[in-house]
Amino acid sequence: MVDLTLLGCGGGMPIPERFLSSLLINYKGRKILIDCGEGTQVSMKIAKTGFKNIDIICITHIHGDHIIGLPGLLSTIGNSERRQPLKILGPKGITAAVNGLRVVAQYLPYDIEIIEVGENDLELLEGEVLCSTLELDHSSPCVGYRFYFKRNPRFDMDRAKKNDVPKILWNKLQKSKDSINYQGKRYNPLMVMGEERKGIKLSFVTDTRPKDEIVEFIKDSDFFICEGTYGNDLDIEKAIRNKHMTFKESAILAKTGNVKTLLLTHFSPAILEPSEYLTNATDVFNNTLIGEDRMKFTLNFEE
């Protein structure tokens, strides 16, 4: 299963009830943070997520409401006595941005690896998660992220017996990616595994105008987190001018992309009660949720 905590659902500037853009993904005890807007650390403290064990930080783009919380978080992670390297992903320019922000976080007890992503796939967490990115349409280079959490094929007892695999190796081969030598013979996982099983697809798209490529990118996602900067359909001119989306536009993407659930986030500070505009989305895509700070979700593998 994949656990999600929406740490901040605001856009532009923080308000007392809403911190800025940030999502924490927890998978098998490994953590991926998407964006690190102002207030991320406070929200993590309230949610009791811990700081030390973040493996990867993915930044969508280099605007303050998505990255200004980063230097403070890196310092706090260092103060937690972390020693393992930390990976930061982001669009073109992320290397210079992180290095600039680190003027106030120069001395860290761990190494940082910075990767500038394009429209490419990366294997994360020792190959257990496939991360894909898509260039979006915003006022600065911006990328959407899609994560596919792989699931091991089913164990096939008949195949294991047919291949004369000793029972003592069954469990080990289920959990291994490598072959095992036992009593002078080599056994590999394919000798005990059966049909493939569907994983979990999570998509995160924020700060963009709608574009056709997004539909294919999010297609059949189990969970689609998308910006809804403007709730009112009458704000479409603002959305176009500022390269954001309305609730309705996000819902159209969700419906066209055949996702299971849409979670709206990145609300304008002018929207004090996003739920007042929910029907603008649900009239198009019924399974739409309004994000709130520290809202939690668990995504389970299908049987």
C-alpha positions as CSV (number, residue, x, y, z in Angstrom):
1,M,0.0,0.0,0.0
2,V,1.0,3.6,-0.5
3,D,0.3,6.2,2.2
4,L,-0.1,9.9,1.2
5,T,-0.1,13.0,3.4
6,L,-1.1,16.3,1.8
7,L,1.1,18.6,3.8
8,G,0.1,21.8,2.1
9,C,-2.6,22.6,-0.4
10,G,-2.1,26.4,-0.9
11,G,-0.8,28.3,-3.8
12,G,0.8,31.8,-4.0
13,M,1.1,32.6,-0.4
14,P,0.4,30.8,2.9
15,I,-2.6,31.7,5.0
16,P,-3.3,30.8,8.6
17,E,-5.4,27.7,7.6
18,R,-3.3,26.6,4.7
19,F,0.4,26.0,4.1
20,L,1.9,25.9,0.6
21,S,2.3,23.1,-1.9
22,S,3.7,19.8,-0.5
23,L,2.9,16.1,-0.6
24,L,4.5,13.3,1.3
25,I,4.5,9.7,-0.1
26,N,5.3,6.8,2.2
27,Y,6.0,3.4,0.6
28,K,7.4,0.5,2.6
29,G,8.9,3.0,5.0
30,R,10.6,5.0,2.2
31,K,9.6,8.6,1.7
32,I,9.2,10.8,-1.3
33,L,8.4,14.5,-0.9
34,I,6.8,16.4,-3.8
35,D,7.4,20.2,-3.5
36,C,8.5,22.0,-0.3
37,G,6.5,25.2,0.0
38,E,6.5,27.5,3.0
39,G,5.1,25.7,6.1
40,T,6.1,22.2,5.0
41,Q,8.2,21.6,8.1
42,V,5.5,22.8,10.4
43,S,2.9,20.6,8.7
44,M,5.3,17.6,9.0
45,K,5.7,18.3,12.7
46,I,1.9,18.5,13.2
47,A,1.4,15.3,11.2
48,K,4.3,13.6,13.0
49,T,5.8,12.2,9.8
50,G,9.4,12.6,10.9
51,F,12.1,14.3,8.9
52,K,15.1,12.0,8.8
53,N,14.1,9.3,6.4
54,I,13.1,11.3,3.3
55,D,14.8,9.6,0.4
56,I,13.8,11.8,-2.5
57,I,12.5,15.3,-2.9
58,C,10.7,16.1,-6.2
59,I,10.3,19.8,-7.1
60,T,7.7,20.7,-9.8
61,H,9.2,24.1,-10.6
62,I,11.2,27.0,-9.2
63,H,8.6,29.3,-7.8
64,G,8.7,30.3,-4.1
65,D,5.4,28.7,-3.1
66,H,6.9,25.3,-4.2
67,I,10.5,25.5,-3.0
68,I,11.1,28.2,-0.4
69,G,10.7,25.7,2.4
70,L,13.6,23.6,1.1
71,P,16.7,25.1,2.9
72,G,15.1,24.9,6.3
73,L,14.0,21.3,5.7
74,L,17.5,20.3,4.6
75,S,18.9,21.8,7.7
76,T,16.4,20.0,9.9
77,I,17.1,16.8,8.2
78,G,20.8,17.3,9.0
79,N,20.0,18.1,12.6
80,S,18.2,14.7,12.8
81,E,21.7,13.1,12.3
82,R,21.0,11.8,8.8
83,R,24.1,10.5,7.0
84,Q,22.7,8.8,3.9
85,P,22.6,10.8,0.6
86,L,19.4,12.6,-0.4
87,K,18.2,12.9,-4.0
88,I,16.5,16.1,-5.4
89,L,14.7,16.0,-8.7
90,G,13.4,19.0,-10.6
91,P,13.1,20.8,-13.9
92,K,15.8,22.7,-15.8
93,G,17.5,25.1,-13.4
94,I,16.9,23.1,-10.3
95,T,20.7,22.7,-9.7
96,A,21.3,26.4,-9.6
97,A,18.2,27.0,-7.5
98,V,19.1,24.4,-4.9
99,N,22.7,25.6,-4.7
100,G,21.5,29.2,-4.3
101,L,19.1,28.2,-1.5
102,R,21.8,26.3,0.2
103,V,23.7,29.6,1.0
104,V,21.8,29.3,4.3
105,A,22.2,25.6,4.5
106,Q,25.8,25.0,3.5
107,Y,27.0,22.5,6.0
108,L,25.0,19.3,5.9
109,P,26.2,16.0,7.2
110,Y,24.9,14.1,4.1
111,D,25.4,14.4,0.4
112,I,22.8,15.8,-2.0
113,E,22.4,14.5,-5.6
114,I,20.5,16.8,-7.9
115,I,18.9,15.6,-11.1
116,E,17.4,17.8,-13.7
117,V,14.6,15.8,-15.3
118,G,13.1,16.2,-18.8
119,E,10.4,14.0,-20.2
120,N,12.0,10.7,-19.1
121,D,11.6,7.8,-16.8
122,L,13.6,7.1,-13.7
123,E,13.7,4.1,-11.4
124,L,13.5,5.1,-7.8
125,L,13.9,3.2,-4.5
126,E,16.0,0.4,-5.9
127,G,13.7,0.0,-8.9
128,E,10.5,-0.5,-6.9
129,V,9.0,2.8,-8.2
130,L,9.0,4.0,-11.8
131,C,8.9,7.8,-11.9
132,S,7.8,9.6,-15.2
133,T,7.8,13.3,-15.8
134,L,6.0,15.6,-18.2
135,E,6.8,19.2,-19.2
136,L,3.8,21.4,-18.4
137,D,2.6,24.8,-19.5
138,H,3.5,27.3,-16.9
139,S,5.4,30.6,-16.6
140,S,8.6,28.8,-15.7
141,P,9.9,25.3,-16.5
142,C,7.5,23.0,-14.7
143,V,7.1,19.2,-14.6
144,G,4.4,16.9,-13.6
145,Y,5.3,13.6,-11.8
146,R,3.8,10.2,-12.2
147,F,4.7,7.3,-10.0
148,Y,4.1,3.7,-10.7
149,F,4.5,1.5,-7.6
150,K,5.4,-2.0,-8.9
151,R,4.0,-5.2,-7.4
152,N,5.6,-8.6,-7.5
153,P,3.9,-11.2,-9.7
154,R,1.9,-13.9,-7.9
155,F,3.7,-16.8,-6.4
156,D,3.0,-19.9,-8.5
157,M,3.3,-23.1,-6.5
158,D,2.8,-25.3,-9.5
159,R,5.6,-23.6,-11.4
160,A,7.9,-23.9,-8.3
161,K,7.2,-27.6,-8.1
162,K,7.6,-28.1,-11.8
163,N,11.0,-26.4,-11.7
164,D,12.0,-28.5,-8.6
165,V,12.7,-25.5,-6.5
166,P,13.3,-26.5,-2.9
167,K,10.6,-25.1,-0.5
168,I,13.2,-23.4,1.6
169,L,13.8,-21.0,-1.3
170,W,10.2,-20.2,-2.2
171,N,9.9,-17.2,0.1
172,K,13.4,-15.9,-0.7
173,L,12.8,-16.0,-4.4
174,Q,9.5,-14.3,-4.1
175,K,11.2,-11.3,-2.5
176,S,14.4,-11.4,-4.5
177,K,15.3,-9.9,-7.9
178,D,18.5,-12.0,-8.1
179,S,19.2,-15.7,-8.6
180,I,20.2,-17.8,-5.6
181,N,22.8,-20.6,-5.6
182,Y,21.7,-23.6,-3.5
183,Q,23.4,-27.0,-3.3
184,G,25.3,-26.5,-6.5
185,K,22.3,-25.3,-8.5
186,R,21.1,-21.8,-9.4
187,Y,17.5,-20.8,-9.0
188,N,15.9,-17.5,-10.2
189,P,12.7,-15.7,-9.3
190,L,11.0,-16.6,-12.6
191,M,11.0,-20.2,-11.5
192,V,8.5,-19.5,-8.8
193,M,6.5,-16.5,-10.0
194,G,3.3,-16.5,-12.0
195,E,1.2,-13.8,-13.7
196,E,1.9,-10.1,-13.4
197,R,-0.1,-8.0,-11.0
198,K,-1.3,-4.4,-11.4
199,G,0.6,-1.8,-9.5
200,I,-0.5,1.6,-8.2
201,K,-0.4,4.7,-10.4
202,L,-0.2,8.1,-8.8
203,S,-0.1,11.3,-10.8
204,F,0.7,14.8,-9.6
205,V,0.2,17.8,-11.8
206,T,0.2,21.4,-10.7
207,D,0.8,24.9,-12.0
208,T,-0.1,24.5,-15.7
209,R,-2.7,25.2,-18.3
210,P,-4.5,22.1,-19.6
211,K,-2.7,20.4,-22.5
212,D,-3.5,17.3,-24.4
213,E,-0.4,15.5,-23.3
214,I,-1.6,15.6,-19.7
215,V,-4.5,13.3,-20.5
216,E,-2.2,10.5,-21.7
217,F,0.2,11.1,-18.9
218,I,-2.4,10.6,-16.2
219,K,-4.4,7.9,-18.0
220,D,-5.9,5.3,-15.7
221,S,-4.3,6.7,-12.6
222,D,-5.6,5.3,-9.4
223,F,-5.1,8.8,-7.8
224,F,-4.7,12.1,-9.6
225,I,-3.6,15.1,-7.6
226,C,-4.1,18.3,-9.6
227,E,-4.1,22.0,-9.1
228,G,-7.3,23.9,-8.7
229,T,-6.1,27.4,-8.3
230,Y,-9.4,28.9,-9.2
231,G,-12.7,27.5,-8.1
232,N,-15.0,29.8,-10.0
233,D,-15.6,29.3,-13.7
234,L,-15.7,33.1,-14.1
235,D,-12.0,33.2,-13.2
236,I,-11.0,31.6,-16.5
237,E,-9.3,34.7,-17.8
238,K,-7.1,34.8,-14.6
239,A,-6.3,31.2,-15.1
240,I,-5.2,31.7,-18.7
241,R,-3.2,34.8,-17.8
242,N,-1.4,33.2,-14.9
243,K,-1.1,29.7,-16.5
244,H,-3.2,27.9,-13.9
245,M,-6.5,25.9,-14.0
246,T,-10.0,26.1,-12.7
247,F,-11.7,23.3,-10.8
248,K,-13.7,22.5,-14.0
249,E,-10.7,22.3,-16.2
250,S,-9.0,19.9,-13.7
251,A,-12.1,17.8,-13.6
252,I,-12.2,17.6,-17.4
253,L,-8.6,16.2,-17.4
254,A,-9.6,13.7,-14.7
255,K,-12.6,12.5,-16.7
256,T,-10.8,12.4,-20.1
257,G,-7.9,10.6,-18.5
258,N,-10.2,8.0,-16.9
259,V,-8.6,8.3,-13.4
260,K,-10.3,6.8,-10.3
261,T,-10.0,9.8,-7.9
262,L,-9.2,13.5,-8.3
263,L,-7.8,15.4,-5.4
264,L,-7.8,19.2,-5.9
265,T,-5.0,21.3,-4.4
266,H,-3.0,24.5,-4.8
267,F,-5.9,26.9,-4.0
268,S,-5.5,30.6,-4.5
269,P,-5.3,32.5,-1.2
270,A,-8.4,34.4,-2.3
271,I,-10.4,31.1,-2.0
272,L,-11.1,30.8,1.8
273,E,-13.6,27.9,1.3
274,P,-12.7,25.8,-1.7
275,S,-15.6,23.4,-1.0
276,E,-18.0,26.2,-2.0
277,Y,-16.9,25.5,-5.6
278,L,-16.8,21.7,-5.5
279,T,-19.8,21.2,-7.7
280,N,-17.9,23.0,-10.5
281,A,-15.7,19.9,-10.6
282,T,-18.2,17.2,-9.5
283,D,-20.6,18.2,-12.3
284,V,-17.9,17.0,-14.7
285,F,-16.1,14.3,-12.6
286,N,-18.1,13.0,-9.6
287,N,-15.2,11.4,-7.6
288,T,-13.5,14.7,-6.8
289,L,-12.2,15.6,-3.4
290,I,-11.1,19.0,-2.0
291,G,-7.7,18.9,-0.4
292,E,-7.0,20.0,3.1
293,D,-3.7,20.3,4.9
294,R,-2.6,17.0,6.5
295,M,-5.4,15.1,4.7
296,K,-4.3,11.4,4.6
297,F,-5.0,8.7,2.1
298,T,-4.0,5.0,1.7
299,L,-3.8,3.5,-1.8
300,N,-4.1,-0.3,-1.8
301,F,-3.1,-2.8,-4.4
302,E,-6.0,-4.4,-6.2
303,E,-6.5,-8.1,-5.6
